[in-house]
Amino acid sequence: MPTRLLLIRHADSWHKREGIVGGPRGDRGLTEEGVRQAERLHDRLARQGLEGQAVYSSPLPRSLQTAGMATRDLNLPPVTPDPGLISWAVPDEADGMPTREFQTRYATPGGVFHPFESVSESWASLVTRASHTLLTLARRHRGQTTLVFTHAEVVKASLVAFGNLPLLPPFEVEVRPASVTEWRTGGDPAAWPPPFLAWTLARWNDAAHLEGGEG
């Protein structure tokens, strides 16, 4: 059986709408539109008869709420929060702060290896943390299907973890709210060095359920 990871971005959230730093306190969960998106995702997973062996989520409210709504009554394992799946790591003092104020107050020269806010993490740090977490889940659940509810940045980091792209890809990608990205491999996720073309990107930013498609 192949190892499959379904990476699902959280649905539309208040912190994005309101322009605030969405840590554990500042994150008020999903908007009404986000609730509808999570419901449509649930309906799609139900139609597909998905048999996942594990479900993980970022511990931030917007991700946990999406995971809970999308997997309810589907005979899936309980949702396990994993801090490695969070978005940008920020300190308590910035949690709930308006994003523009945060970016101005803590502004610092940034780049791939240096954060743009002195109290945040760099892109390289986020990719390393997220990639370690994703590869750990793949190894832990080899030969199984794992649902991972997370954030756009972690989904983008999977291009480095599984696709061996550079830290700074020469293009941008879209990750829509409540969209599904699927990676799969028939090999051993723990093998080192990894075999050539070890992982297949089976789906990217799949949001057919939000467009009225059956999926």
Buried (B, 14 or more C-beta within 10 A) or exposed (E): EBBBBBBBBBBBBBBBEBEBBBBEEBBBBBBEBBBBBBBBBBBBBBEEEBEBBBBBBBBBBBBBBBBBBBBEEBEBEEBEBBEBBBBBBBEEEBBBBBBEEBBEBBEEEBEEEEBBBEBBBBBBBBBBBBBEBBBBBBEEBBEBBBBBBBBBBBBBBBBBBBBEBEBEEEEEEEBBBBBBBBBBBEBBBEEEEBEEEBBBEBBBBBBBBBEEEEB
